[in-house]
Amino acid sequence: SSGSTTSSAAAAARLAPNGLLKWPREEAERYGPAFLLSLFAAILVWEEVWDLPHSAALSGCLLLLITAGAAACSAVFERRLWCRYLCPIGGMNGLMAKLAVTEVRARQGVCSGECSSYPCYRGSCPGPSPFQQGVTTYLPAFATSVSTRLRVGLGSSGSSTGAVTTSATTAASAAAVARSNSSSNAKQLNNWAGSNNTSNTRSSSSTGSSSSIAGGSRSPAVGSSGPRSDGGSDGGGGGLPSSGCPLYSHPAQLADNRNCTMCMECLRACPNGSVEVRLRPPGADLLGPHSASPGEVVLLFMLLGAVYLHNLPDLAAQLVQDATALHLSGVTPEHIAASLVLLTAPGALAWAADAANRLAATSAAAAAASTSSSSSSPIRSLLARVNLGRTETAAAAAALETTAGSHEAASQVLPPSHPVPLPAPFLTLSYGYLPLLWSATLAHYLRPLLAEAGQLLPVTAAMLGWEHASLPVAEAHPVVITFLQGSLLLFGAATSAALSRKLAAAPWVTFMPQLALIGLFTAEAWALILPHP
């Protein structure tokens, strides 16, 4: 019986207050990036080889696949495990969100000094909302009072005393019901808060939240209203009922936008007005202290390779070869292999260029150090090479002094050589390609957006059987689209170069291979995306 009790306790510890499983954070952090990258690569290859843009059935299957993954995770685990760790669209949005000009953040001083329940992170009471409680508590009493007064008004005037008594009795009963509900809700909130403190301790430490957010010494009832004993306002009194952040992120502890979907749950739940929607410079997440993620870097280069993968026939034509002759059309092994190569090519080129640059810089620094070490002590080298006798000591000393004097004079004329510093590590420097990825992706989809999206109304009408309906069509001129595409690519290249300089924290010459690759990637995207006469 003790074994069954222990197993039941362990099973209960794995459950959230709503009956769903808690997040397996360690496993999700370890295997989540590999799953996301593999799924995204499979989707990109599927899109290219099976021509998903021109197949409504396969496009619908893709949407169903992603929706099914989200639904399955939501049915087993609490909140949105799929969105944070496993969804390929979520990973891409989190990567691009680093360049966003908006952010949702909270003021740390307000959160740590005026809030002890953190409803934005843990969520407020899972029971009925205050509006629902008010409706179920006071509406029946109000209806009874109104009906009693109506009966009194329609009856004789001698029954006014009975009406007053009835109204007083109704009010007293309503007050008793309210007190009973308030007591039960407070007990429910206290029980839920205690269990939530235990369940979210591990979650808070993984997301970088402070220990006070995950529980700590203060553990008041979540969602309780009124002043605290220390004079501050307890969380929940002024905020709306909320289930908490779906990604288990506290807005005061967010380091970047990757784990924020801007769902505004925290803004809705905060009772102290601490959560704010702010404007910021583009790419603010990368301009300050930033922790690089290998999974994000691989995803960045894979998405950059997808831009060239979408233009595979034109890329094959640059090699003076027909895509059909190379078997790069249809479902063929060559087509699948070429798609995988294009997805990995930008990352491999960037890593190889960076590694070669660092190897050359290290070799040059070692050679300069060796030369400087051998030429810095001519006295010792001369003593080591010449075997002097005791009778020649005076002449040798004079010669050595002369040599030392000439070396000192030369050192005063020639400035000492300073080794060129190495740029930031490759993972950190790789985020410099992010503006180019954003601009190239947008430039690729800009033509369908401005030339085809304006036909949405006629196409929808034709699908419903109204082929001859005269509906408006909005299309941009091809010259305008080409101008916008070229401007985007040039802007992305310039911004990538500037961001690389900021991330490198070193002179331009130290990361020249990356600048050359940015120019090469931009020129190739220009040749593939922009139409040529």
PyMOL commands that set and color helices and strands:
alter all, ss='L'
color gray80, all
select helices_A, chain A and resi 2-13+25-49+52-54+56-76+81-86+88-99+108-114+119-122+130-154+157-206+265-269+284-287+294-309+312-318+333-375+378-385+390-413+426-451+453-463+478-504+508-529
alter helices_A, ss='H'
color red, helices_A
select strands_A, chain A and resi 102-106+275-279
alter strands_A, ss='S'
color yellow, strands_A
deselect
rebuild
show_as cartoon
